[in-house]
Amino acid sequence: MELFTPICENRDFRRAYARGKSFVTPIVVVYVLKNRCHCLRIGITTSKKIGNAVQRNRSRRVIREAARFLAPKIKDGYDLVLVARAKTPFVKSTEVTKALEQQLEKAGIFK
């Protein structure tokens, strides 16, 4: 059972960057934007600044696991874009979960 649907389209990422509210930590940046489909959608991005392909893939895996863990606690009707930072490949998913939880609490989108 999928808890959230992935954001795949470039226009959806761009909309979140342009209109969304951003919350920043040294581990991850979270863009939050209300959507019309009344479902939770999450997109994950990692740039080449993160490192080589192995580090970028690890960053995505760690962030995806943290998002999967927190998804049941998040209100529906939001787009979240999670952007990896330089520290992300070197931390455990529990630390990413904590950072993500703090940012989502600030955003006020917990159930």
MIVEX-751843 format. One record per residue: x, y, z of N, C-alpha, C, CB in turn. Coordinates in nm, 3 decimals. Glycine has a CB too. Layout:
<recs>
{nX=X; nY=Y; nZ=Z; caX=X; caY=Y; caZ=Z; cX=X; cY=Y; cZ=Z; cbX=X; cbY=Y; cbZ=Z}
...
</recs>
This chain:
<recs>
{nX=0.084; nY=-0.119; nZ=0.000; caX=0.000; caY=0.000; caZ=0.000; cX=0.088; cY=0.125; cZ=0.000; cbX=-0.095; cbY=0.000; cbZ=0.122}
{nX=0.068; nY=0.210; nZ=-0.099; caX=0.143; caY=0.335; caZ=-0.108; cX=0.082; cY=0.439; cZ=-0.015; cbX=0.146; cbY=0.388; cbZ=-0.254}
{nX=0.164; nY=0.502; nZ=0.065; caX=0.118; caY=0.606; caZ=0.156; cX=0.116; cY=0.743; cZ=0.090; cbX=0.206; cbY=0.609; cbZ=0.280}
{nX=0.196; nY=0.757; nZ=-0.016; caX=0.201; caY=0.883; caZ=-0.090; cX=0.229; cY=0.853; cZ=-0.235; cbX=0.308; cbY=0.979; cbZ=-0.031}
{nX=0.193; nY=0.946; nZ=-0.322; caX=0.224; caY=0.930; caZ=-0.464; cX=0.348; cY=1.014; cZ=-0.495; cbX=0.102; cbY=0.971; cbZ=-0.554}
{nX=0.434; nY=0.965; nZ=-0.582; caX=0.555; caY=1.042; caZ=-0.613; cX=0.527; cY=1.158; cZ=-0.708; cbX=0.661; cbY=0.949; cbZ=-0.673}
{nX=0.603; nY=1.264; nZ=-0.694; caX=0.597; caY=1.375; caZ=-0.790; cX=0.702; cY=1.343; cZ=-0.896; cbX=0.624; cbY=1.517; cbZ=-0.720}
{nX=0.659; nY=1.336; nZ=-1.021; caX=0.750; caY=1.299; caZ=-1.129; cX=0.769; cY=1.410; cZ=-1.232; cbX=0.700; cbY=1.174; cbZ=-1.198}
{nX=0.670; nY=1.497; nZ=-1.244; caX=0.673; caY=1.598; caZ=-1.350; cX=0.752; cY=1.721; cZ=-1.309; cbX=0.532; cbY=1.638; cbZ=-1.387}
{nX=0.832; nY=1.771; nZ=-1.402; caX=0.915; caY=1.889; caZ=-1.378; cX=0.829; cY=2.008; cZ=-1.337; cbX=0.997; cbY=1.923; cbZ=-1.503}
{nX=0.712; nY=2.025; nZ=-1.399; caX=0.627; caY=2.142; caZ=-1.368; cX=0.582; cY=2.141; cZ=-1.223; cbX=0.505; cbY=2.145; cbZ=-1.461}
{nX=0.561; nY=2.021; nZ=-1.166; caX=0.520; caY=2.011; caZ=-1.026; cX=0.634; cY=2.051; cZ=-0.932; cbX=0.473; cbY=1.869; cbZ=-0.994}
{nX=0.756; nY=2.010; nZ=-0.966; caX=0.872; caY=2.052; caZ=-0.887; cX=0.889; cY=2.203; cZ=-0.895; cbX=1.001; cbY=1.980; cbZ=-0.936}
{nX=0.878; nY=2.258; nZ=-1.015; caX=0.897; caY=2.402; caZ=-1.035; cX=0.791; cY=2.482; cZ=-0.961; cbX=0.893; cbY=2.436; cbZ=-1.184}
{nX=0.667; nY=2.431; nZ=-0.959; caX=0.558; caY=2.499; caZ=-0.888; cX=0.590; cY=2.503; cZ=-0.738; cbX=0.422; cbY=2.428; cbZ=-0.913}
{nX=0.640; nY=2.391; nZ=-0.684; caX=0.675; caY=2.386; caZ=-0.542; cX=0.789; cY=2.483; cZ=-0.510; cbX=0.715; cbY=2.242; cbZ=-0.501}
{nX=0.888; nY=2.492; nZ=-0.598; caX=0.999; caY=2.584; caZ=-0.575; cX=0.951; cY=2.729; cZ=-0.579; cbX=1.111; cbY=2.561; cbZ=-0.679}
{nX=0.864; nY=2.760; nZ=-0.675; caX=0.820; caY=2.899; caZ=-0.695; cX=0.718; cY=2.943; cZ=-0.589; cbX=0.760; cbY=2.914; cbZ=-0.834}
{nX=0.618; nY=2.860; nZ=-0.562; caX=0.507; caY=2.902; caZ=-0.476; cX=0.510; cY=2.843; cZ=-0.336; cbX=0.378; cbY=2.866; cbZ=-0.540}
{nX=0.591; nY=2.738; nZ=-0.318; caX=0.591; caY=2.668; caZ=-0.190; cX=0.669; cY=2.742; cZ=-0.083; cbX=0.648; cbY=2.531; cbZ=-0.207}
{nX=0.643; nY=2.706; nZ=0.042; caX=0.715; caY=2.761; caZ=0.157; cX=0.832; cY=2.666; cZ=0.184; cbX=0.622; cbY=2.776; cbZ=0.284}
{nX=0.952; nY=2.721; nZ=0.206; caX=1.068; caY=2.634; caZ=0.226; cX=1.110; cY=2.633; cZ=0.373; cbX=1.185; cbY=2.679; cbZ=0.139}
{nX=1.157; nY=2.517; nZ=0.416; caX=1.207; caY=2.496; caZ=0.552; cX=1.342; cY=2.428; cZ=0.538; cbX=1.106; cbY=2.410; cbZ=0.640}
{nX=1.445; nY=2.487; nZ=0.600; caX=1.582; caY=2.445; caZ=0.573; cX=1.650; cY=2.389; cZ=0.698; cbX=1.663; cbY=2.563; cbZ=0.518}
{nX=1.720; nY=2.277; nZ=0.682; caX=1.812; caY=2.225; caZ=0.782; cX=1.941; cY=2.190; cZ=0.709; cbX=1.751; cbY=2.098; cbZ=0.858}
{nX=2.049; nY=2.162; nZ=0.782; caX=2.173; caY=2.122; caZ=0.713; cX=2.161; cY=1.987; cZ=0.641; cbX=2.287; cbY=2.116; cbZ=0.814}
{nX=2.059; nY=1.909; nZ=0.675; caX=2.045; caY=1.775; caZ=0.617; cX=1.951; cY=1.773; cZ=0.497; cbX=1.996; cbY=1.678; cbZ=0.722}
{nX=1.840; nY=1.847; nZ=0.507; caX=1.739; caY=1.842; caZ=0.400; cX=1.663; cY=1.974; cZ=0.393; cbX=1.641; cbY=1.724; cbZ=0.424}
{nX=1.621; nY=2.011; nZ=0.272; caX=1.534; caY=2.128; caZ=0.252; cX=1.397; cY=2.075; cZ=0.213; cbX=1.592; cbY=2.226; cbZ=0.141}
{nX=1.293; nY=2.131; nZ=0.276; caX=1.156; caY=2.087; caZ=0.250; cX=1.077; cY=2.202; cZ=0.190; cbX=1.088; cbY=2.035; cbZ=0.380}
{nX=1.017; nY=2.181; nZ=0.074; caX=0.924; caY=2.277; caZ=0.014; cX=0.784; cY=2.221; cZ=0.032; cbX=0.957; cbY=2.303; cbZ=-0.139}
{nX=0.694; nY=2.302; nZ=0.088; caX=0.558; caY=2.257; caZ=0.116; cX=0.461; cY=2.344; cZ=0.037; cbX=0.526; cbY=2.263; cbZ=0.269}
{nX=0.369; nY=2.280; nZ=-0.032; caX=0.269; caY=2.351; caZ=-0.112; cX=0.138; cY=2.275; cZ=-0.108; cbX=0.318; cbY=2.369; cbZ=-0.258}
{nX=0.029; nY=2.346; nZ=-0.087; caX=-0.103; caY=2.282; caZ=-0.088; cX=-0.136; cY=2.241; cZ=-0.232; cbX=-0.213; cbY=2.378; cbZ=-0.030}
{nX=-0.200; nY=2.125; nZ=-0.248; caX=-0.240; caY=2.084; caZ=-0.382; cX=-0.392; cY=2.063; cZ=-0.388; cbX=-0.167; cbY=1.953; cbZ=-0.424}
{nX=-0.444; nY=2.043; nZ=-0.507; caX=-0.589; caY=2.030; caZ=-0.525; cX=-0.637; cY=1.886; cZ=-0.527; cbX=-0.631; cbY=2.097; cbZ=-0.652}
{nX=-0.544; nY=1.791; nZ=-0.534; caX=-0.586; caY=1.651; caZ=-0.551; cX=-0.617; cY=1.582; cZ=-0.418; cbX=-0.478; cbY=1.574; cbZ=-0.624}
{nX=-0.603; nY=1.653; nZ=-0.305; caX=-0.637; caY=1.598; caZ=-0.173; cX=-0.565; cY=1.466; cZ=-0.144; cbX=-0.787; cbY=1.577; cbZ=-0.162}
{nX=-0.440; nY=1.457; nZ=-0.192; caX=-0.357; caY=1.341; caZ=-0.160; cX=-0.217; cY=1.393; cZ=-0.129; cbX=-0.355; cbY=1.236; cbZ=-0.277}
{nX=-0.139; nY=1.313; nZ=-0.060; caX=-0.003; caY=1.352; caZ=-0.027; cX=0.088; cY=1.312; cZ=-0.142; cbX=0.044; cbY=1.286; cbZ=0.106}
{nX=0.163; nY=1.409; nZ=-0.195; caX=0.258; caY=1.381; caZ=-0.302; cX=0.396; cY=1.426; cZ=-0.257; cbX=0.217; cbY=1.451; cbZ=-0.434}
{nX=0.496; nY=1.340; nZ=-0.279; caX=0.632; caY=1.370; caZ=-0.235; cX=0.729; cY=1.350; cZ=-0.351; cbX=0.672; cbY=1.281; cbZ=-0.116}
{nX=0.815; nY=1.450; nZ=-0.372; caX=0.921; caY=1.442; caZ=-0.472; cX=1.056; cY=1.458; cZ=-0.403; cbX=0.902; cbY=1.550; cbZ=-0.582}
{nX=1.155; nY=1.384; nZ=-0.449; caX=1.288; caY=1.389; caZ=-0.389; cX=1.389; cY=1.427; cZ=-0.497; cbX=1.325; cbY=1.253; cbZ=-0.323}
{nX=1.474; nY=1.526; nZ=-0.466; caX=1.576; caY=1.565; caZ=-0.563; cX=1.713; cY=1.567; cZ=-0.496; cbX=1.543; cbY=1.703; cbZ=-0.623}
{nX=1.814; nY=1.534; nZ=-0.576; caX=1.953; caY=1.544; caZ=-0.533; cX=2.032; cY=1.602; cZ=-0.650; cbX=2.011; cbY=1.405; cbZ=-0.486}
{nX=2.110; nY=1.704; nZ=-0.623; caX=2.189; caY=1.765; caZ=-0.731; cX=2.327; cY=1.702; cZ=-0.735; cbX=2.199; cbY=1.918; cbZ=-0.713}
{nX=2.403; nY=1.739; nZ=-0.836; caX=2.539; caY=1.686; caZ=-0.850; cX=2.632; cY=1.740; cZ=-0.743; cbX=2.595; cbY=1.718; cbZ=-0.988}
{nX=2.590; nY=1.847; nZ=-0.672; caX=2.670; caY=1.902; caZ=-0.563; cX=2.683; cY=1.801; cZ=-0.449; cbX=2.609; cbY=2.033; cbZ=-0.512}
{nX=2.591; nY=1.707; nZ=-0.440; caX=2.589; caY=1.609; caZ=-0.331; cX=2.709; cY=1.515; cZ=-0.341; cbX=2.459; cbY=1.527; cbZ=-0.334}
{nX=2.748; nY=1.482; nZ=-0.462; caX=2.862; caY=1.391; caZ=-0.480; cX=2.839; cY=1.302; cZ=-0.600; cbX=2.884; cbY=1.306; cbZ=-0.355}
{nX=2.905; nY=1.186; nZ=-0.599; caX=2.893; caY=1.095; caZ=-0.713; cX=2.758; cY=1.020; cZ=-0.708; cbX=3.011; cbY=0.994; cbZ=-0.714}
{nX=2.735; nY=0.935; nZ=-0.805; caX=2.605; caY=0.866; caZ=-0.817; cX=2.573; cY=0.782; cZ=-0.693; cbX=2.606; cbY=0.776; cbZ=-0.940}
{nX=2.674; nY=0.721; nZ=-0.635; caX=2.652; caY=0.637; caZ=-0.516; cX=2.598; cY=0.723; cZ=-0.401; cbX=2.784; cbY=0.566; cbZ=-0.473}
{nX=2.658; nY=0.839; nZ=-0.380; caX=2.615; caY=0.927; caZ=-0.271; cX=2.477; cY=0.986; cZ=-0.298; cbX=2.716; cbY=1.040; cbZ=-0.252}
{nX=2.450; nY=1.021; nZ=-0.424; caX=2.317; caY=1.075; caZ=-0.459; cX=2.209; cY=0.970; cZ=-0.438; cbX=2.314; cbY=1.124; cbZ=-0.605}
{nX=2.238; nY=0.846; nZ=-0.479; caX=2.140; caY=0.738; caZ=-0.460; cX=2.118; cY=0.709; cZ=-0.312; cbX=2.186; cbY=0.611; cbZ=-0.532}
{nX=2.225; nY=0.711; nZ=-0.234; caX=2.210; caY=0.690; caZ=-0.090; cX=2.125; cY=0.801; cZ=-0.028; cbX=2.349; cbY=0.685; cbZ=-0.021}
{nX=2.149; nY=0.924; nZ=-0.070; caX=2.070; caY=1.037; caZ=-0.020; cX=1.922; cY=1.016; cZ=-0.049; cbX=2.118; cbY=1.169; cbZ=-0.083}
{nX=1.890; nY=0.978; nZ=-0.172; caX=1.750; caY=0.953; caZ=-0.209; cX=1.690; cY=0.840; cZ=-0.127; cbX=1.739; cbY=0.921; cbZ=-0.359}
{nX=1.765; nY=0.732; nZ=-0.109; caX=1.716; caY=0.618; caZ=-0.030; cX=1.685; cY=0.657; cZ=0.113; cbX=1.818; cbY=0.504; cbZ=-0.031}
{nX=1.777; nY=0.731; nZ=0.174; caX=1.762; caY=0.772; caZ=0.313; cX=1.642; cY=0.865; cZ=0.328; cbX=1.891; cbY=0.841; cbZ=0.365}
{nX=1.628; nY=0.961; nZ=0.237; caX=1.516; caY=1.054; caZ=0.243; cX=1.384; cY=0.981; cZ=0.217; cbX=1.534; cbY=1.168; cbZ=0.140}
{nX=1.382; nY=0.889; nZ=0.122; caX=1.260; caY=0.813; caZ=0.091; cX=1.214; cY=0.732; cZ=0.213; cbX=1.283; cbY=0.720; cbZ=-0.029}
{nX=1.309; nY=0.671; nZ=0.283; caX=1.276; caY=0.593; caZ=0.402; cX=1.218; cY=0.682; cZ=0.512; cbX=1.402; cbY=0.519; cbZ=0.454}
{nX=1.278; nY=0.799; nZ=0.532; caX=1.227; caY=0.894; caZ=0.632; cX=1.085; cY=0.940; cZ=0.594; cbX=1.322; cbY=1.016; cbZ=0.645}
{nX=1.063; nY=0.967; nZ=0.466; caX=0.931; caY=1.011; caZ=0.420; cX=0.828; cY=0.899; cZ=0.436; cbX=0.938; cbY=1.056; cbZ=0.272}
{nX=0.869; nY=0.776; nZ=0.406; caX=0.778; caY=0.662; caZ=0.421; cX=0.737; cY=0.644; cZ=0.567; cbX=0.844; cbY=0.532; cbZ=0.368}
{nX=0.832; nY=0.664; nZ=0.658; caX=0.805; caY=0.650; caZ=0.801; cX=0.708; cY=0.759; cZ=0.851; cbX=0.936; cbY=0.656; cbZ=0.880}
{nX=0.724; nY=0.883; nZ=0.799; caX=0.643; caY=0.995; caZ=0.848; cX=0.512; cY=1.014; cZ=0.773; cbX=0.722; cbY=1.122; cbZ=0.840}
{nX=0.497; nY=0.953; nZ=0.655; caX=0.379; caY=0.976; caZ=0.570; cX=0.245; cY=0.957; cZ=0.641; cbX=0.385; cbY=0.884; cbZ=0.454}
{nX=0.226; nY=0.854; nZ=0.725; caX=0.095; caY=0.839; caZ=0.790; cX=0.059; cY=0.955; cZ=0.883; cbX=0.092; cbY=0.710; cbZ=0.868}
{nX=0.160; nY=1.030; nZ=0.931; caX=0.135; caY=1.140; caZ=1.025; cX=0.108; cY=1.273; cZ=0.955; cbX=0.253; cbY=1.156; cbZ=1.118}
{nX=0.128; nY=1.278; nZ=0.822; caX=0.117; caY=1.403; caZ=0.747; cX=-0.023; cY=1.417; cZ=0.689; cbX=0.223; cbY=1.410; cbZ=0.635}
{nX=-0.078; nY=1.540; nZ=0.696; caX=-0.210; caY=1.567; caZ=0.640; cX=-0.208; cY=1.545; cZ=0.488; cbX=-0.255; cbY=1.711; cbZ=0.672}
{nX=-0.323; nY=1.505; nZ=0.434; caX=-0.336; caY=1.492; caZ=0.289; cX=-0.356; cY=1.630; cZ=0.227; cbX=-0.455; cbY=1.397; cbZ=0.253}
{nX=-0.337; nY=1.638; nZ=0.096; caX=-0.360; caY=1.764; caZ=0.025; cX=-0.237; cY=1.852; cZ=0.015; cbX=-0.470; cbY=1.839; cbZ=0.092}
{nX=-0.118; nY=1.792; nZ=0.027; caX=0.005; caY=1.872; caZ=0.018; cX=0.104; cY=1.808; cZ=-0.078; cbX=0.070; cbY=1.887; cbZ=0.156}
{nX=0.183; nY=1.894; nZ=-0.144; caX=0.298; caY=1.850; caZ=-0.221; cX=0.421; cY=1.882; cZ=-0.137; cbX=0.304; cbY=1.921; cbZ=-0.363}
{nX=0.508; nY=1.784; nZ=-0.121; caX=0.635; caY=1.805; caZ=-0.051; cX=0.748; cY=1.776; cZ=-0.148; cbX=0.646; cbY=1.715; cbZ=0.076}
{nX=0.840; nY=1.869; nZ=-0.161; caX=0.962; caY=1.843; caZ=-0.238; cX=1.076; cY=1.843; cZ=-0.138; cbX=0.984; cbY=1.951; cbZ=-0.353}
{nX=1.147; nY=1.731; nZ=-0.132; caX=1.256; caY=1.713; caZ=-0.037; cX=1.388; cY=1.718; cZ=-0.114; cbX=1.241; cbY=1.578; cbZ=0.041}
{nX=1.473; nY=1.812; nZ=-0.077; caX=1.598; caY=1.834; caZ=-0.149; cX=1.714; cY=1.795; cZ=-0.058; cbX=1.613; cbY=1.982; cbZ=-0.195}
{nX=1.799; nY=1.705; nZ=-0.107; caX=1.916; caY=1.660; caZ=-0.030; cX=2.020; cY=1.771; cZ=-0.023; cbX=1.978; cbY=1.532; cbZ=-0.093}
{nX=2.093; nY=1.775; nZ=0.088; caX=2.203; caY=1.870; caZ=0.104; cX=2.333; cY=1.792; cZ=0.116; cbX=2.180; cbY=1.961; cbZ=0.228}
{nX=2.445; nY=1.864; nZ=0.129; caX=2.577; caY=1.801; caZ=0.129; cX=2.595; cY=1.698; cZ=0.240; cbX=2.684; cbY=1.907; cbZ=0.142}
{nX=2.532; nY=1.718; nZ=0.355; caX=2.545; caY=1.625; caZ=0.467; cX=2.464; cY=1.496; cZ=0.450; cbX=2.503; cbY=1.693; cbZ=0.595}
{nX=2.361; nY=1.500; nZ=0.369; caX=2.263; caY=1.391; caZ=0.361; cX=2.323; cY=1.252; cZ=0.340; cbX=2.168; cbY=1.419; cbZ=0.251}
{nX=2.418; nY=1.231; nZ=0.248; caX=2.466; caY=1.094; caZ=0.229; cX=2.545; cY=1.038; cZ=0.347; cbX=2.553; cbY=1.089; cbZ=0.107}
{nX=2.582; nY=1.122; nZ=0.442; caX=2.667; caY=1.078; caZ=0.552; cX=2.592; cY=1.059; cZ=0.684; cbX=2.777; cbY=1.177; cbZ=0.572}
{nX=2.459; nY=1.078; nZ=0.683; caX=2.382; caY=1.060; caZ=0.806; cX=2.288; cY=0.941; cZ=0.793; cbX=2.301; cbY=1.188; cbZ=0.839}
{nX=2.243; nY=0.890; nZ=0.906; caX=2.152; caY=0.776; caZ=0.906; cX=2.009; cY=0.825; cZ=0.885; cbX=2.163; cbY=0.698; cbZ=1.039}
{nX=1.921; nY=0.733; nZ=0.845; caX=1.783; caY=0.771; caZ=0.816; cX=1.711; cY=0.823; cZ=0.940; cbX=1.707; cbY=0.653; cbZ=0.757}
{nX=1.753; nY=0.778; nZ=1.060; caX=1.688; caY=0.828; caZ=1.182; cX=1.713; cY=0.977; cZ=1.200; cbX=1.740; cbY=0.750; cbZ=1.306}
{nX=1.834; nY=1.024; nZ=1.166; caX=1.864; caY=1.167; caZ=1.175; cX=1.785; cY=1.246; cZ=1.072; cbX=2.015; cbY=1.192; cbZ=1.156}
{nX=1.771; nY=1.191; nZ=0.952; caX=1.692; caY=1.257; caZ=0.848; cX=1.546; cY=1.262; cZ=0.893; cbX=1.705; cbY=1.182; cbZ=0.711}
{nX=1.498; nY=1.155; nZ=0.955; caX=1.360; caY=1.152; caZ=1.004; cX=1.338; cY=1.262; cZ=1.107; cbX=1.327; cbY=1.014; cbZ=1.065}
{nX=1.432; nY=1.277; nZ=1.201; caX=1.420; caY=1.382; caZ=1.303; cX=1.416; cY=1.520; cZ=1.240; cbX=1.537; cbY=1.373; cbZ=1.403}
{nX=1.508; nY=1.546; nZ=1.147; caX=1.516; caY=1.677; caZ=1.080; cX=1.387; cY=1.704; cZ=1.002; cbX=1.638; cbY=1.682; cbZ=0.985}
{nX=1.339; nY=1.602; nZ=0.932; caX=1.216; caY=1.615; caZ=0.853; cX=1.097; cY=1.640; cZ=0.944; cbX=1.193; cbY=1.489; cbZ=0.768}
{nX=1.093; nY=1.570; nZ=1.055; caX=0.983; caY=1.585; caZ=1.152; cX=0.979; cY=1.728; cZ=1.206; cbX=0.998; cbY=1.485; cbZ=1.267}
{nX=1.095; nY=1.783; nZ=1.240; caX=1.102; caY=1.922; caZ=1.290; cX=1.050; cY=2.020; cZ=1.186; cbX=1.246; cbY=1.958; cbZ=1.329}
{nX=1.092; nY=2.000; nZ=1.060; caX=1.052; caY=2.092; caZ=0.955; cX=0.902; cY=2.083; cZ=0.926; cbX=1.131; cbY=2.064; cbZ=0.827}
{nX=0.848; nY=1.961; nZ=0.926; caX=0.704; caY=1.944; caZ=0.900; cX=0.621; cY=1.997; cZ=1.016; cbX=0.672; cbY=1.795; cbZ=0.874}
{nX=0.676; nY=1.988; nZ=1.137; caX=0.610; caY=2.045; caZ=1.255; cX=0.602; cY=2.197; cZ=1.240; cbX=0.685; cbY=2.007; cbZ=1.385}
{nX=0.712; nY=2.258; nZ=1.196; caX=0.715; caY=2.403; caZ=1.171; cX=0.613; cY=2.441; cZ=1.064; cbX=0.856; cbY=2.449; cbZ=1.128}
{nX=0.604; nY=2.356; nZ=0.962; caX=0.511; caY=2.384; caZ=0.852; cX=0.365; cY=2.368; cZ=0.895; cbX=0.540; cbY=2.292; cbZ=0.734}
{nX=0.344; nY=2.295; nZ=1.005; caX=0.209; caY=2.275; caZ=1.057; cX=0.125; cY=2.180; cZ=0.974; cbX=0.139; cbY=2.406; cbZ=1.066}
{nX=0.187; nY=2.076; nZ=0.918; caX=0.109; caY=1.983; caZ=0.836; cX=0.099; cY=1.843; cZ=0.894; cbX=0.169; cbY=1.975; cbZ=0.699}
{nX=0.126; nY=1.831; nZ=1.024; caX=0.103; caY=1.703; caZ=1.090; cX=-0.044; cY=1.690; cZ=1.126; cbX=0.191; cbY=1.688; cbZ=1.215}
{nX=-0.095; nY=1.566; nZ=1.126; caX=-0.234; caY=1.541; caZ=1.164; cX=-0.253; cY=1.568; cZ=1.311; cbX=-0.276; cbY=1.397; cbZ=1.131}
</recs>
